């Protein structure tokens, strides 16, 4: 049985980036689609928060490894 990695933050960011790019092309073709513009803004802010979380988490792990010399 294959183990899925869809719960990892990196993969969630990757999937959000894919959806954002799809929405961007849709909005270019349909500029009056307000609801999808709002969805795009929400997705971008969610991706930004996830990137920030991932950055903090990776920096924290490096700090722990250096502190305890793991």
DADAHU-V113067 format. One record per helix or strand of 3 or more residues. SS is the DSSP state (helix for helix, strand for strand). FROM is the first residue (numbers start at 1). LEN is the number of residues. If there is no record, write none. Layout:
BEGIN
ss = [SS,SS]
from = [FROM,FROM]
len = [LEN,LEN]
END
This chain:
BEGIN
ss = [helix,helix]
from = [9,34]
len = [21,35]
END
